[in-house]
């Protein structure tokens, strides 16, 4: 399934695809009104957007543009990788 085919599915089928075929990446991004949880599905990414106040799912979007991962990557702490005595130092 391509990202275009996924985005043409109705919300119910998108949710089923995430549940059955998606891999949760355990990354979340926050906006003032929502939070988004990131999944990998086949060769594309999908986000479930939730209302921050009610925690109700609002919609699911999918994309392949890796630039859209930037908000998720800023929250990853990799400082432990570069501790003194590691091979990289």
N, CA, C and O atoms as a Tinker XYZ file with bonds, in Angstrom:
   356  protein
     1  N      0.839000   -1.180000    0.000000    73     2
     2  CA     0.000000    0.000000    0.000000    64     1     3
     3  C      0.882000    1.241000    0.000000    63     2     4     5
     4  O      1.878000    1.306000    0.721000    81     3
     5  N      0.515000    2.206000   -0.799000    73     3     6
     6  CA     1.261000    3.451000   -0.867000    64     5     7
     7  C      0.642000    4.476000    0.077000    63     6     8     9
     8  O     -0.468000    4.294000    0.578000    81     7
     9  N      1.382000    5.551000    0.307000    73     7    10
    10  CA     0.861000    6.624000    1.147000    64     9    11
    11  C     -0.382000    7.246000    0.514000    63    10    12    13
    12  O     -1.305000    7.641000    1.226000    81    11
    13  N     -0.416000    7.336000   -0.802000    73    11    14
    14  CA    -1.589000    7.888000   -1.477000    64    13    15
    15  C     -2.815000    6.993000   -1.270000    63    14    16    17
    16  O     -3.914000    7.486000   -1.013000    81    15
    17  N     -2.618000    5.683000   -1.382000    73    15    18
    18  CA    -3.728000    4.753000   -1.163000    64    17    19
    19  C     -4.217000    4.835000    0.290000    63    18    20    21
    20  O     -5.420000    4.826000    0.554000    81    19
    21  N     -3.272000    4.914000    1.214000    73    19    22
    22  CA    -3.630000    5.025000    2.633000    64    21    23
    23  C     -4.464000    6.278000    2.878000    63    22    24    25
    24  O     -5.496000    6.220000    3.546000    81    23
    25  N     -4.018000    7.404000    2.339000    73    23    26
    26  CA    -4.726000    8.664000    2.556000    64    25    27
    27  C     -6.099000    8.692000    1.906000    63    26    28    29
    28  O     -6.928000    9.526000    2.272000    81    27
    29  N     -6.364000    7.809000    0.957000    73    27    30
    30  CA    -7.684000    7.748000    0.336000    64    29    31
    31  C     -8.671000    6.893000    1.137000    63    30    32    33
    32  O     -9.876000    6.945000    0.889000    81    31
    33  N     -8.173000    6.114000    2.087000    73    31    34
    34  CA    -9.060000    5.310000    2.932000    64    33    35
    35  C     -9.848000    6.214000    3.865000    63    34    36    37
    36  O     -9.416000    7.325000    4.174000    81    35
    37  N    -11.009000    5.735000    4.316000    73    35    38
    38  CA   -11.730000    6.507000    5.323000    64    37    39
    39  C    -11.025000    6.345000    6.672000    63    38    40    41
    40  O    -10.182000    5.464000    6.842000    81    39
    41  N    -11.381000    7.198000    7.618000    73    39    42
    42  CA   -10.697000    7.224000    8.924000    64    41    43
    43  C    -10.726000    5.865000    9.633000    63    42    44    45
    44  O     -9.743000    5.471000   10.261000    81    43
    45  N    -11.836000    5.162000    9.532000    73    43    46
    46  CA   -11.955000    3.866000   10.199000    64    45    47
    47  C    -10.928000    2.874000    9.647000    63    46    48    49
    48  O    -10.271000    2.167000   10.412000    81    47
    49  N    -10.792000    2.824000    8.336000    73    47    50
    50  CA    -9.826000    1.906000    7.728000    64    49    51
    51  C     -8.389000    2.345000    7.999000    63    50    52    53
    52  O     -7.505000    1.505000    8.171000    81    51
    53  N     -8.151000    3.655000    8.039000    73    51    54
    54  CA    -6.795000    4.129000    8.389000    64    53    55
    55  C     -6.426000    3.678000    9.796000    63    54    56    57
    56  O     -5.311000    3.219000   10.041000    81    55
    57  N     -7.374000    3.814000   10.716000    73    55    58
    58  CA    -7.124000    3.389000   12.094000    64    57    59
    59  C     -6.859000    1.887000   12.162000    63    58    60    61
    60  O     -5.969000    1.449000   12.890000    81    59
    61  N     -7.617000    1.105000   11.417000    73    59    62
    62  CA    -7.395000   -0.342000   11.393000    64    61    63
    63  C     -6.015000   -0.671000   10.825000    63    62    64    65
    64  O     -5.326000   -1.554000   11.338000    81    63
    65  N     -5.613000    0.030000    9.777000    73    63    66
    66  CA    -4.296000   -0.204000    9.180000    64    65    67
    67  C     -3.185000    0.102000   10.185000    63    66    68    69
    68  O     -2.212000   -0.646000   10.281000    81    67
    69  N     -3.326000    1.190000   10.928000    73    67    70
    70  CA    -2.314000    1.508000   11.938000    64    69    71
    71  C     -2.249000    0.426000   13.003000    63    70    72    73
    72  O     -1.167000    0.012000   13.417000    81    71
    73  N     -3.407000   -0.024000   13.440000    73    71    74
    74  CA    -3.464000   -1.048000   14.486000    64    73    75
    75  C     -2.869000   -2.374000   14.006000    63    74    76    77
    76  O     -2.132000   -3.030000   14.743000    81    75
    77  N     -3.189000   -2.766000   12.771000    73    75    78
    78  CA    -2.760000   -4.070000   12.266000    64    77    79
    79  C     -1.375000   -4.050000   11.620000    63    78    80    81
    80  O     -0.617000   -5.008000   11.777000    81    79
    81  N     -1.032000   -3.004000   10.910000    73    79    82
    82  CA     0.198000   -2.975000   10.121000    64    81    83
    83  C      1.226000   -1.948000   10.600000    63    82    84    85
    84  O      2.388000   -2.005000   10.200000    81    83
    85  N      0.809000   -1.018000   11.448000    73    83    86
    86  CA     1.705000    0.052000   11.869000    64    85    87
    87  C      2.621000   -0.349000   13.010000    63    86    88    89
    88  O      2.291000   -1.211000   13.826000    81    87
    89  N      3.769000    0.290000   13.048000    73    87    90
    90  CA     4.719000    0.118000   14.138000    64    89    91
    91  C      4.803000    1.441000   14.890000    63    90    92    93
    92  O      5.240000    2.444000   14.327000    81    91
    93  N      4.385000    1.455000   16.169000    73    91    94
    94  CA     4.497000    2.702000   16.914000    64    93    95
    95  C      5.969000    3.053000   17.121000    63    94    96    97
    96  O      6.767000    2.201000   17.510000    81    95
    97  N      6.320000    4.296000   16.861000    73    95    98
    98  CA     7.705000    4.734000   17.001000    64    97    99
    99  C      7.967000    5.386000   18.353000    63    98   100   101
   100  O      9.081000    5.839000   18.616000    81    99
   101  N      6.953000    5.438000   19.210000    73    99   102
   102  CA     7.069000    5.983000   20.570000    64   101   103
   103  C      7.613000    7.400000   20.557000    63   102   104   105
   104  O      8.422000    7.783000   21.402000    81   103
   105  N      7.154000    8.169000   19.580000    73   103   106
   106  CA     7.503000    9.577000   19.471000    64   105   107
   107  C      6.221000   10.388000   19.409000    63   106   108   109
   108  O      5.287000   10.039000   18.687000    81   107
   109  N      6.182000   11.467000   20.165000    73   107   110
   110  CA     5.004000   12.319000   20.238000    64   109   111
   111  C      5.427000   13.763000   20.056000    63   110   112   113
   112  O      6.474000   14.179000   20.551000    81   111
   113  N      4.616000   14.523000   19.350000    73   111   114
   114  CA     4.841000   15.966000   19.257000    64   113   115
   115  C      3.590000   16.670000   19.724000    63   114   116   117
   116  O      2.482000   16.143000   19.620000    81   115
   117  N      3.783000   17.880000   20.245000    73   115   118
   118  CA     2.683000   18.632000   20.835000    64   117   119
   119  C      2.501000   19.967000   20.137000    63   118   120   121
   120  O      3.471000   20.634000   19.777000    81   119
   121  N      1.254000   20.345000   19.953000    73   119   122
   122  CA     0.884000   21.680000   19.506000    64   121   123
   123  C     -0.002000   22.259000   20.614000    63   122   124   125
   124  O     -0.359000   21.544000   21.550000    81   123
   125  N     -0.356000   23.526000   20.523000    73   123   126
   126  CA    -1.205000   24.072000   21.599000    64   125   127
   127  C     -2.526000   23.314000   21.794000    63   126   128   129
   128  O     -2.996000   23.186000   22.924000    81   127
   129  N     -3.123000   22.818000   20.722000    73   127   130
   130  CA    -4.438000   22.172000   20.842000    64   129   131
   131  C     -4.404000   20.661000   20.696000    63   130   132   133
   132  O     -5.351000   19.988000   21.102000    81   131
   133  N     -3.332000   20.105000   20.122000    73   131   134
   134  CA    -3.293000   18.666000   19.837000    64   133   135
   135  C     -1.964000   18.053000   20.240000    63   134   136   137
   136  O     -0.992000   18.750000   20.529000    81   135
   137  N     -1.953000   16.734000   20.251000    73   135   138
   138  CA    -0.699000   15.997000   20.269000    64   137   139
   139  C     -0.798000   14.905000   19.216000    63   138   140   141
   140  O     -1.882000   14.394000   18.930000    81   139
   141  N      0.347000   14.554000   18.645000    73   139   142
   142  CA     0.401000   13.601000   17.543000    64   141   143
   143  C      1.326000   12.456000   17.907000    63   142   144   145
   144  O      2.408000   12.671000   18.453000    81   143
   145  N      0.902000   11.246000   17.605000    73   143   146
   146  CA     1.689000   10.038000   17.854000    64   145   147
   147  C      2.107000    9.479000   16.499000    63   146   148   149
   148  O      1.291000    9.351000   15.586000    81   147
   149  N      3.396000    9.149000   16.383000    73   147   150
   150  CA     3.974000    8.751000   15.099000    64   149   151
   151  C      4.069000    7.238000   14.955000    63   150   152   153
   152  O      4.445000    6.529000   15.889000    81   151
   153  N      3.717000    6.759000   13.761000    73   151   154
   154  CA     3.795000    5.344000   13.403000    64   153   155
   155  C      4.544000    5.193000   12.084000    63   154   156   157
   156  O      4.555000    6.104000   11.255000    81   155
   157  N      5.157000    4.053000   11.904000    73   155   158
   158  CA     5.702000    3.659000   10.614000    64   157   159
   159  C      4.759000    2.617000   10.027000    63   158   160   161
   160  O      4.429000    1.629000   10.684000    81   159
   161  N      4.328000    2.839000    8.795000    73   159   162
   162  CA     3.428000    1.909000    8.092000    64   161   163
   163  C      4.047000    1.645000    6.724000    63   162   164   165
   164  O      4.139000    2.546000    5.890000    81   163
   165  N      4.465000    0.415000    6.503000    73   163   166
   166  CA     5.134000    0.069000    5.247000    64   165   167
   167  C      6.303000    1.026000    5.005000    63   166   168   169
   168  O      7.257000    1.028000    5.783000    81   167
   169  N      6.252000    1.836000    3.952000    73   167   170
   170  CA     7.367000    2.738000    3.665000    64   169   171
   171  C      6.971000    4.207000    3.841000    63   170   172   173
   172  O      7.513000    5.082000    3.166000    81   171
   173  N      6.030000    4.474000    4.744000    73   171   174
   174  CA     5.634000    5.849000    5.022000    64   173   175
   175  C      5.322000    5.999000    6.512000    63   174   176   177
   176  O      5.241000    5.017000    7.250000    81   175
   177  N      5.152000    7.236000    6.925000    73   175   178
   178  CA     4.843000    7.549000    8.315000    64   177   179
   179  C      3.392000    7.984000    8.421000    63   178   180   181
   180  O      2.828000    8.536000    7.476000    81   179
   181  N      2.795000    7.733000    9.572000    73   179   182
   182  CA     1.426000    8.173000    9.831000    64   181   183
   183  C      1.358000    8.760000   11.230000    63   182   184   185
   184  O      2.031000    8.297000   12.151000    81   183
   185  N      0.538000    9.780000   11.371000    73   183   186
   186  CA     0.323000   10.437000   12.653000    64   185   187
   187  C     -1.143000   10.326000   13.031000    63   186   188   189
   188  O     -2.030000   10.501000   12.196000    81   187
   189  N     -1.383000   10.033000   14.295000    73   187   190
   190  CA    -2.729000   10.162000   14.843000    64   189   191
   191  C     -2.727000   11.464000   15.637000    63   190   192   193
   192  O     -1.921000   11.650000   16.548000    81   191
   193  N     -3.633000   12.349000   15.281000    73   191   194
   194  CA    -3.767000   13.639000   15.953000    64   193   195
   195  C     -4.870000   13.524000   17.003000    63   194   196   197
   196  O     -5.993000   13.122000   16.699000    81   195
   197  N     -4.532000   13.883000   18.242000    73   195   198
   198  CA    -5.470000   13.811000   19.361000    64   197   199
   199  C     -5.728000   15.204000   19.910000    63   198   200   201
   200  O     -4.851000   16.067000   19.885000    81   199
   201  N     -6.940000   15.412000   20.406000    73   199   202
   202  CA    -7.269000   16.631000   21.130000    64   201   203
   203  C     -6.568000   16.572000   22.489000    63   202   204   205
   204  O     -6.723000   15.590000   23.215000    81   203
   205  N     -5.802000   17.603000   22.843000    73   203   206
   206  CA    -5.060000   17.591000   24.110000    64   205   207
   207  C     -5.992000   17.607000   25.315000    63   206   208   209
   208  O     -5.684000   17.007000   26.345000    81   207
   209  N     -7.103000   18.272000   25.199000    73   207   210
   210  CA    -8.013000   18.395000   26.329000    64   209   211
   211  C     -8.814000   17.119000   26.553000    63   210   212   213
   212  O     -8.897000   16.630000   27.680000    81   211
   213  N     -9.403000   16.577000   25.492000    73   211   214
   214  CA   -10.293000   15.417000   25.632000    64   213   215
   215  C     -9.586000   14.084000   25.377000    63   214   216   217
   216  O    -10.091000   13.025000   25.751000    81   215
   217  N     -8.406000   14.146000   24.732000    73   215   218
   218  CA    -7.661000   12.946000   24.324000    64   217   219
   219  C     -8.384000   12.113000   23.270000    63   218   220   221
   220  O     -8.040000   10.954000   23.041000    81   219
   221  N     -9.368000   12.703000   22.644000    73   219   222
   222  CA   -10.097000   12.032000   21.566000    64   221   223
   223  C     -9.280000   12.113000   20.277000    63   222   224   225
   224  O     -8.679000   13.149000   19.990000    81   223
   225  N     -9.253000   11.025000   19.499000    73   223   226
   226  CA    -8.584000   11.101000   18.203000    64   225   227
   227  C     -9.355000   12.023000   17.262000    63   226   228   229
   228  O    -10.582000   11.969000   17.188000    81   227
   229  N     -8.620000   12.864000   16.549000    73   227   230
   230  CA    -9.241000   13.810000   15.629000    64   229   231
   231  C     -9.139000   13.344000   14.186000    63   230   232   233
   232  O    -10.138000   13.310000   13.468000    81   231
   233  N     -7.937000   12.986000   13.762000    73   231   234
   234  CA    -7.744000   12.499000   12.396000    64   233   235
   235  C     -6.386000   11.826000   12.277000    63   234   236   237
   236  O     -5.545000   11.928000   13.170000    81   235
   237  N     -6.189000   11.144000   11.173000    73   235   238
   238  CA    -4.943000   10.436000   10.869000    64   237   239
   239  C     -4.407000   10.990000    9.561000    63   238   240   241
   240  O     -5.142000   11.111000    8.581000    81   239
   241  N     -3.142000   11.321000    9.551000    73   239   242
   242  CA    -2.501000   11.795000    8.318000    64   241   243
   243  C     -1.266000   10.950000    8.052000    63   242   244   245
   244  O     -0.667000   10.408000    8.981000    81   243
   245  N     -0.888000   10.838000    6.793000    73   243   246
   246  CA     0.273000   10.042000    6.403000    64   245   247
   247  C      1.152000   10.850000    5.460000    63   246   248   249
   248  O      0.671000   11.715000    4.728000    81   247
   249  N      2.455000   10.554000    5.487000    73   247   250
   250  CA     3.401000   11.306000    4.675000    64   249   251
   251  C      4.680000   10.500000    4.450000    63   250   252   253
   252  O      4.955000    9.532000    5.159000    81   251
   253  N      5.448000   10.918000    3.457000    73   251   254
   254  CA     6.755000   10.318000    3.184000    64   253   255
   255  C      7.886000   11.329000    3.320000    63   254   256   257
   256  O      9.055000   10.943000    3.352000    81   255
   257  N      7.563000   12.605000    3.399000    73   255   258
   258  CA     8.560000   13.672000    3.472000    64   257   259
   259  C      9.252000   13.640000    4.836000    63   258   260   261
   260  O      8.632000   13.940000    5.856000    81   259
   261  N     10.529000   13.279000    4.853000    73   259   262
   262  CA    11.247000   13.139000    6.130000    64   261   263
   263  C     11.416000   14.462000    6.863000    63   262   264   265
   264  O     11.684000   14.458000    8.065000    81   263
   265  N     11.269000   15.587000    6.184000    73   263   266
   266  CA    11.327000   16.880000    6.868000    64   265   267
   267  C     10.217000   17.008000    7.907000    63   266   268   269
   268  O     10.355000   17.752000    8.878000    81   267
   269  N      9.126000   16.289000    7.707000    73   267   270
   270  CA     8.022000   16.332000    8.675000    64   269   271
   271  C      8.344000   15.574000    9.956000    63   270   272   273
   272  O      7.561000   15.608000   10.904000    81   271
   273  N      9.492000   14.887000    9.998000    73   271   274
   274  CA     9.914000   14.203000   11.219000    64   273   275
   275  C     10.639000   15.144000   12.181000    63   274   276   277
   276  O     10.787000   14.822000   13.359000    81   275
   277  N     11.090000   16.298000   11.699000    73   275   278
   278  CA    11.881000   17.213000   12.520000    64   277   279
   279  C     11.261000   17.531000   13.883000    63   278   280   281
   280  O     11.982000   17.508000   14.880000    81   279
   281  N      9.964000   17.826000   13.976000    73   279   282
   282  CA     9.408000   18.116000   15.305000    64   281   283
   283  C      9.533000   16.952000   16.284000    63   282   284   285
   284  O      9.584000   17.165000   17.495000    81   283
   285  N      9.582000   15.740000   15.777000    73   283   286
   286  CA     9.749000   14.574000   16.651000    64   285   287
   287  C     11.204000   14.407000   17.081000    63   286   288   289
   288  O     11.475000   14.018000   18.218000    81   287
   289  N     12.123000   14.693000   16.196000    73   287   290
   290  CA    13.539000   14.437000   16.451000    64   289   291
   291  C     14.133000   15.399000   17.457000    63   290   292   293
   292  O     15.104000   15.051000   18.129000    81   291
   293  N     13.589000   16.594000   17.585000    73   291   294
   294  CA    14.142000   17.561000   18.534000    64   293   295
   295  C     13.980000   17.101000   19.975000    63   294   296   297
   296  O     14.706000   17.571000   20.851000    81   295
   297  N     13.065000   16.211000   20.239000    73   295   298
   298  CA    12.842000   15.727000   21.597000    64   297   299
   299  C     13.661000   14.510000   21.973000    63   298   300   301
   300  O     13.514000   13.997000   23.082000    81   299
   301  N     14.514000   14.035000   21.091000    73   299   302
   302  CA    15.305000   12.842000   21.369000    64   301   303
   303  C     16.652000   13.255000   21.952000    63   302   304   305
   304  O     17.395000   14.013000   21.329000    81   303
   305  N     16.965000   12.761000   23.137000    73   303   306
   306  CA    18.229000   13.063000   23.805000    64   305   307
   307  C     19.234000   11.963000   23.479000    63   306   308   309
   308  O     19.053000   10.811000   23.871000    81   307
   309  N     20.287000   12.325000   22.762000    73   307   310
   310  CA    21.323000   11.344000   22.405000    64   309   311
   311  C     22.635000   11.625000   23.138000    63   310   312   313
   312  O     23.679000   11.093000   22.762000    81   311
   313  N     22.590000   12.452000   24.177000    73   311   314
   314  CA    23.818000   12.827000   24.879000    64   313   315
   315  C     24.526000   11.619000   25.499000    63   314   316   317
   316  O     25.753000   11.611000   25.597000    81   315
   317  N     23.773000   10.603000   25.916000    73   315   318
   318  CA    24.392000    9.411000   26.501000    64   317   319
   319  C     25.289000    8.677000   25.510000    63   318   320   321
   320  O     26.214000    7.973000   25.914000    81   319
   321  N     25.026000    8.835000   24.239000    73   319   322
   322  CA    25.839000    8.168000   23.215000    64   321   323
   323  C     27.256000    8.693000   23.225000    63   322   324   325
   324  O     28.203000    7.968000   22.921000    81   323
   325  N     27.396000    9.962000   23.578000    73   323   326
   326  CA    28.694000   10.621000   23.503000    64   325   327
   327  C     29.357000   10.808000   24.859000    63   326   328   329
   328  O     30.145000   11.737000   25.036000    81   327
   329  N     29.054000    9.948000   25.814000    73   327   330
   330  CA    29.681000   10.026000   27.133000    64   329   331
   331  C     31.175000    9.731000   27.024000    63   330   332   333
   332  O     31.609000    8.975000   26.154000    81   331
   333  N     31.945000   10.331000   27.910000    73   331   334
   334  CA    33.394000   10.138000   27.912000    64   333   335
   335  C     33.711000    8.647000   28.020000    63   334   336   337
   336  O     33.118000    7.921000   28.818000    81   335
   337  N     34.654000    8.219000   27.202000    73   335   338
   338  CA    35.048000    6.828000   27.193000    64   337   339
   339  C     34.389000    6.008000   26.099000    63   338   340   341
   340  O     34.780000    4.864000   25.865000    81   339
   341  N     33.408000    6.566000   25.433000    73   339   342
   342  CA    32.796000    5.868000   24.317000    64   341   343
   343  C     33.747000    5.855000   23.135000    63   342   344   345
   344  O     34.700000    6.633000   23.089000    81   343
   345  N     33.497000    4.995000   22.200000    73   343   346
   346  CA    34.329000    4.874000   21.017000    64   345   347
   347  C     34.352000    6.137000   20.176000    63   346   348   349
   348  O     35.329000    6.393000   19.472000    81   347
   349  N     33.306000    6.917000   20.237000    73   347   350
   350  CA    33.199000    8.118000   19.386000    64   349   351
   351  C     34.011000    9.281000   19.923000    63   350   352   353
   352  O     34.172000   10.274000   19.213000    81   351
   353  N     34.523000    9.212000   21.125000    73   351   354
   354  CA    35.251000   10.358000   21.684000    64   353   355
   355  C     36.738000   10.142000   21.656000    63   354   356
   356  O     37.496000   11.010000   22.090000    81   355
